[in-house]
Amino acid sequence: MNPQSTTTFSLVDRGLKLDTEADTKSHTADLESSTSYTTILLNGNTFGPAACTHLSPLLARQTNLSTINLADIFTSRLLSEIPPALSSLLTSLLPLQKLEIVDLSDNAFGLNTQAPLVDFLKAHVPLRVLILNNNGLGPEAGANIATALSALADRKAEARKAGKEEVPGLETVICGRNRLETGSMRAWASALRKHAGGVKVVKMVQNGIRQPGIEHLLREGLCGCEKLEVLDLQDNTFTHVGARALADVVTRWPHLRELGVGDSLLRARGMGMLCDALNKGENGELRTLRCQYDEIDSKGVGKLWSIVKAGNLPALRRVELNGNKFSEDDEGIEGLRIELEKRREDAGDEGEVEEWGIDELDELEEDTDEDDDDDDEQGSEKEEEGEEEVEREAKAVEIVRDAEEEEGMNVSQKKDEYVDALAEKLGKAEMV
């Protein structure tokens, strides 16, 4: 690598196992000889504490650094190794005032290991894009991360008030496959609300968030994010409770381009609510709608087609509906297919086919009314209990966190039967 001809330093996906300073030094000569890097990619290797101690001053010298990828850097490491290694790396990044994009996906940041990350997130004012996918957070650590982001909003506000120039907003939050569950949604809603003026992209897929948590997140957090462009909450649980909340707030996002609510039990009733909201014409920039495996029937498809036909979604170009309950030759599907293809031709777009039209409908189910009836019967009960469940589960998370602070140790490291029982109860509640 010639440091004079590139601004990217990369060890990406080499599968290196770096334990000592000597191990690491043979791969970091360019970092030692240049301070001009704007992007550093260390993902796909594994670093021990000594290796991170060696890396830290080299990273701290990169004053032009804007992007760092630290995904999957602790594979095979002992639980005790991760906090000091992570602390070395993140502490070295704090002085870097141009570092806006941080990816820490595919690392284990549960209760035992999340503290250095929490400290970093509270303090790194330049942060604009945070990517945390598949970190095994759980609701307690997830709430800690969200609380840290709330503190970050305060730090950003203080920096602007002090006259600091170019303080970016937190624009992108990607936190998927992390078992955030309903119990952490109060903290996440608060964090997103505090960053509402800047947030453009939120992706929280496959987190085990049930309908009360989805409702709380939408009504108390995302509702104020008027600059929102991408929202992906796929593979959580909506039912009509979450769908009603989505319908109530979606019109507040005039710049929304992508909406992902697939595999979320939206069902026919929920799809109807969403369509009624979209029919108001407030989402004229929406390009992509993802509603696969949502138990949507022909009526729901027909409603969507009516909106498109009426011109109330003029920018729509991609609809994903596989795994729902209608036939492939459904009248609404045919209408959507023809219209979206016409739009592609009119736009003269020769790009990726996957960006236009309807997805492959190879896993459709037969339409029945039984599930909708069940949804109606259970939905009212869920709606009444929803906010109480958020309060109850969030309270359990707070009790666990308070107990940790009082004892000066992590829940999983202590023998307090009461706190352990609360944590277990919370876990079981999310499994119901």
GIWO-V569210 format. One record per residue. N is the residue number from 1. RES is the residue in one small letter. SS is DSSP state (H for helix, E for strand, C for the rest). BURIAL is # if it has 16 or more other C-alpha atoms within 10 Angstrom, else .. Layout:
# GIWO-V569210
n	res	ss	burial
N	RES	SS	BURIAL
N	RES	SS	BURIAL
This chain:
# GIWO-V569210
n	res	ss	burial
1	m	C	.
2	n	C	.
3	p	C	.
4	q	C	.
5	s	C	.
6	t	C	.
7	t	C	#
8	t	E	#
9	f	E	#
10	s	E	#
11	l	C	.
12	v	C	#
13	d	C	.
14	r	C	.
15	g	C	.
16	l	C	#
17	k	E	#
18	l	E	#
19	d	C	#
20	t	C	#
21	e	H	#
22	a	H	.
23	d	H	#
24	t	H	#
25	k	H	#
26	s	C	.
27	h	C	.
28	t	C	#
29	a	H	.
30	d	H	#
31	l	H	#
32	e	H	.
33	s	H	.
34	s	C	#
35	t	C	#
36	s	C	#
37	y	C	#
38	t	C	#
39	t	E	#
40	i	E	#
41	l	E	#
42	l	C	#
43	n	C	#
44	g	C	#
45	n	C	#
46	t	E	#
47	f	E	#
48	g	C	#
49	p	H	#
50	a	H	#
51	a	H	#
52	c	H	#
53	t	H	#
54	h	H	#
55	l	H	#
56	s	H	#
57	p	H	#
58	l	H	#
59	l	H	#
60	a	H	#
61	r	C	#
62	q	C	#
63	t	C	#
64	n	C	#
65	l	C	#
66	s	C	#
67	t	E	#
68	i	E	#
69	n	E	#
70	l	C	#
71	a	C	#
72	d	C	#
73	i	C	#
74	f	C	#
75	t	C	#
76	s	C	.
77	r	C	#
78	l	C	.
79	l	H	.
80	s	H	.
81	e	H	.
82	i	H	#
83	p	H	#
84	p	H	#
85	a	H	#
86	l	H	#
87	s	H	#
88	s	H	#
89	l	H	#
90	l	H	#
91	t	H	#
92	s	H	#
93	l	H	#
94	l	C	#
95	p	C	#
96	l	C	#
97	q	C	#
98	k	C	#
99	l	C	#
100	e	C	#
101	i	E	#
102	v	E	#
103	d	E	#
104	l	C	#
105	s	C	#
106	d	C	#
107	n	C	#
108	a	C	#
109	f	C	#
110	g	C	#
111	l	C	#
112	n	C	#
113	t	C	#
114	q	C	#
115	a	H	#
116	p	H	#
117	l	H	#
118	v	H	#
119	d	H	#
120	f	H	#
121	l	H	#
122	k	H	#
123	a	H	#
124	h	C	#
125	v	C	#
126	p	C	#
127	l	C	#
128	r	C	#
129	v	E	#
130	l	E	#
131	i	E	#
132	l	C	#
133	n	C	#
134	n	C	#
135	n	C	#
136	g	C	#
137	l	C	#
138	g	H	#
139	p	H	#
140	e	H	#
141	a	H	#
142	g	H	#
143	a	H	#
144	n	H	#
145	i	H	#
146	a	H	#
147	t	H	#
148	a	H	#
149	l	H	#
150	s	H	#
151	a	H	#
152	l	H	#
153	a	H	#
154	d	H	#
155	r	H	#
156	k	H	#
157	a	H	#
158	e	H	.
159	a	H	.
160	r	H	.
161	k	H	.
162	a	C	.
163	g	C	.
164	k	C	.
165	e	C	.
166	e	C	.
167	v	C	#
168	p	C	#
169	g	C	#
170	l	C	#
171	e	C	#
172	t	E	#
173	v	E	#
174	i	E	#
175	c	C	#
176	g	C	#
177	r	C	#
178	n	C	#
179	r	C	#
180	l	C	#
181	e	C	#
182	t	H	#
183	g	H	#
184	s	H	#
185	m	H	#
186	r	H	#
187	a	H	#
188	w	H	#
189	a	H	#
190	s	H	#
191	a	H	#
192	l	H	#
193	r	H	#
194	k	H	#
195	h	C	#
196	a	C	#
197	g	C	#
198	g	C	#
199	v	C	#
200	k	C	#
201	v	E	#
202	v	E	#
203	k	E	#
204	m	C	#
205	v	C	#
206	q	C	#
207	n	C	#
208	g	C	#
209	i	C	#
210	r	C	#
211	q	H	#
212	p	H	#
213	g	H	#
214	i	H	#
215	e	H	#
216	h	H	#
217	l	H	#
218	l	H	#
219	r	H	#
220	e	H	#
221	g	C	#
222	l	H	#
223	c	H	#
224	g	H	#
225	c	C	#
226	e	C	#
227	k	C	#
228	l	C	#
229	e	C	#
230	v	E	#
231	l	E	#
232	d	E	#
233	l	C	#
234	q	C	#
235	d	C	#
236	n	C	#
237	t	C	#
238	f	C	#
239	t	H	#
240	h	H	#
241	v	H	#
242	g	H	#
243	a	H	#
244	r	H	#
245	a	H	#
246	l	H	#
247	a	H	#
248	d	H	#
249	v	H	#
250	v	H	#
251	t	H	#
252	r	H	#
253	w	C	#
254	p	C	#
255	h	C	#
256	l	C	#
257	r	C	#
258	e	E	#
259	l	E	#
260	g	E	#
261	v	C	#
262	g	C	#
263	d	C	#
264	s	C	#
265	l	C	#
266	l	C	#
267	r	H	#
268	a	H	#
269	r	H	#
270	g	H	#
271	m	H	#
272	g	H	#
273	m	H	#
274	l	H	#
275	c	H	#
276	d	H	#
277	a	H	#
278	l	H	#
279	n	C	#
280	k	C	.
281	g	C	#
282	e	C	#
283	n	C	#
284	g	C	#
285	e	C	#
286	l	C	#
287	r	C	#
288	t	E	#
289	l	E	#
290	r	E	#
291	c	C	#
292	q	C	#
293	y	C	#
294	d	C	#
295	e	C	#
296	i	C	#
297	d	E	#
298	s	H	#
299	k	H	#
300	g	H	#
301	v	H	#
302	g	H	#
303	k	H	#
304	l	H	#
305	w	H	#
306	s	H	#
307	i	H	#
308	v	H	#
309	k	H	.
310	a	H	.
311	g	C	.
312	n	C	#
313	l	C	#
314	p	C	#
315	a	C	#
316	l	C	#
317	r	C	#
318	r	E	#
319	v	E	#
320	e	E	#
321	l	C	#
322	n	C	#
323	g	C	#
324	n	C	#
325	k	E	#
326	f	C	#
327	s	C	#
328	e	C	.
329	d	C	.
330	d	C	.
331	e	H	.
332	g	H	#
333	i	H	#
334	e	H	.
335	g	H	#
336	l	H	#
337	r	H	#
338	i	H	.
339	e	H	#
340	l	H	#
341	e	H	#
342	k	H	.
343	r	H	#
344	r	H	#
345	e	H	.
346	d	H	.
347	a	H	.
348	g	C	.
349	d	C	.
350	e	C	.
351	g	C	.
352	e	C	.
353	v	H	.
354	e	H	.
355	e	H	.
356	w	C	#
357	g	E	#
358	i	E	#
359	d	C	#
360	e	C	.
361	l	C	.
362	d	C	.
363	e	C	.
364	l	C	#
365	e	C	#
366	e	C	.
367	d	C	.
368	t	C	.
369	d	C	.
370	e	H	.
371	d	H	.
372	d	H	#
373	d	H	.
374	d	H	.
375	d	H	#
376	d	H	.
377	e	H	.
378	q	H	.
379	g	H	#
380	s	H	.
381	e	H	.
382	k	H	#
383	e	H	#
384	e	H	.
385	e	H	.
386	g	H	#
387	e	H	.
388	e	H	.
389	e	H	#
390	v	H	#
391	e	H	#
392	r	H	.
393	e	H	#
394	a	H	#
395	k	H	#
396	a	H	#
397	v	H	#
398	e	H	#
399	i	H	#
400	v	H	#
401	r	H	#
402	d	H	.
403	a	H	#
404	e	H	#
405	e	H	.
406	e	H	.
407	e	H	.
408	g	C	.
409	m	C	.
410	n	C	.
411	v	H	#
412	s	H	.
413	q	H	.
414	k	C	.
415	k	C	.
416	d	C	.
417	e	H	.
418	y	H	.
419	v	H	#
420	d	H	.
421	a	H	.
422	l	H	#
423	a	H	#
424	e	H	.
425	k	H	.
426	l	H	#
427	g	H	#
428	k	H	.
429	a	H	.
430	e	H	#
431	m	H	.
432	v	C	.
